[in-house]
Amino acid sequence: MEFDMSTTTIRLPDDLKARVAAAAKHAGTTAHGFILEAIAEKTEQAERRADFDAVAEARYARIVATGKTIPWQEMRGYLEARMAGKAATRPVARKLAP
């Protein structure tokens, strides 16, 4: 598989450069490979966080629009039962009293 590559220059403090070199050696890779992997991991983390935030915002907007939600105690009981391998009926969203 061939990738299009472009060059980007980064300046690293000497102490960080040495730490990267040591970590790369320990991981059995080059400093370049180590840096690429670290950038890819950080990028994926940021993308997952953005996706998580978007889902959370959409869910909150739905709660605001409908006024319906599931009380935490009910959801927690459901999740704990599922984690324990027990059959559990999923709670239904409803309007909560103010």
C-alpha positions as CSV (number, residue, x, y, z in Angstrom):
1,M,0.0,0.0,0.0
2,E,1.4,3.4,-1.0
3,F,0.5,6.6,0.8
4,D,0.9,10.2,-0.3
5,M,3.3,11.8,2.0
6,S,4.2,15.4,2.6
7,T,6.9,16.9,4.8
8,T,6.2,18.8,7.9
9,T,8.9,20.2,10.1
10,I,8.5,20.2,13.9
11,R,10.9,21.5,16.4
12,L,11.3,19.5,19.5
13,P,13.0,20.6,22.7
14,D,16.2,18.6,23.2
15,D,14.9,16.7,26.2
16,L,11.7,15.6,24.4
17,K,13.7,14.5,21.4
18,A,15.9,12.4,23.6
19,R,12.8,10.9,25.3
20,V,11.2,10.1,22.0
21,A,14.4,8.4,20.8
22,A,14.6,6.3,23.9
23,A,10.9,5.4,23.8
24,A,11.2,4.5,20.1
25,K,14.2,2.3,20.7
26,H,12.4,0.6,23.5
27,A,9.4,0.0,21.2
28,G,11.6,-1.3,18.5
29,T,10.9,1.4,16.0
30,T,12.5,4.6,14.7
31,A,11.9,8.0,16.2
32,H,10.1,8.9,12.9
33,G,7.8,5.9,13.2
34,F,7.2,6.6,16.8
35,I,6.2,10.2,16.2
36,L,3.9,9.2,13.3
37,E,2.2,6.6,15.5
38,A,1.8,9.1,18.4
39,I,0.3,11.7,16.0
40,A,-2.1,9.1,14.5
41,E,-3.2,8.0,18.0
42,K,-3.8,11.6,19.2
43,T,-5.7,12.4,16.0
44,E,-7.9,9.3,16.4
45,Q,-8.5,10.2,20.1
46,A,-9.6,13.8,19.1
47,E,-11.9,12.4,16.4
48,R,-13.5,9.9,18.8
49,R,-14.0,12.7,21.3
50,A,-15.6,14.9,18.6
51,D,-17.9,12.0,17.7
52,F,-18.8,11.4,21.3
53,D,-19.5,15.1,21.9
54,A,-21.8,15.2,18.8
55,V,-23.8,12.2,20.0
56,A,-24.1,13.7,23.5
57,E,-25.3,17.1,22.0
58,A,-27.8,15.3,19.8
59,R,-29.1,13.3,22.8
60,Y,-29.4,16.4,25.0
61,A,-31.2,18.2,22.2
62,R,-33.7,15.4,22.1
63,I,-34.2,15.5,25.8
64,V,-34.8,19.2,25.7
65,A,-37.2,18.9,22.7
66,T,-39.2,16.0,24.1
67,G,-38.8,16.5,27.8
68,K,-38.3,12.8,28.1
69,T,-35.4,11.0,29.8
70,I,-34.6,8.0,31.9
71,P,-33.8,8.5,35.6
72,W,-30.2,7.6,36.4
73,Q,-31.1,5.1,39.1
74,E,-33.3,3.1,36.6
75,M,-30.6,3.2,33.9
76,R,-27.9,2.3,36.4
77,G,-29.9,-0.7,37.6
78,Y,-30.4,-1.8,34.0
79,L,-26.7,-1.5,33.2
80,E,-25.6,-3.3,36.3
81,A,-28.0,-6.1,35.6
82,R,-26.7,-6.4,32.0
83,M,-23.1,-6.4,33.3
84,A,-23.9,-9.2,35.6
85,G,-25.3,-11.2,32.7
86,K,-28.9,-11.0,33.9
87,A,-31.9,-10.4,31.7
88,A,-33.1,-6.9,32.1
89,T,-35.9,-4.8,30.6
90,R,-34.5,-1.6,29.1
91,P,-36.0,1.5,30.8
92,V,-38.3,3.6,28.7
93,A,-37.8,7.4,28.5
94,R,-40.6,9.4,30.0
95,K,-41.3,13.0,31.0
96,L,-40.0,13.6,34.5
97,A,-41.7,15.8,37.1
98,P,-39.8,19.1,37.6
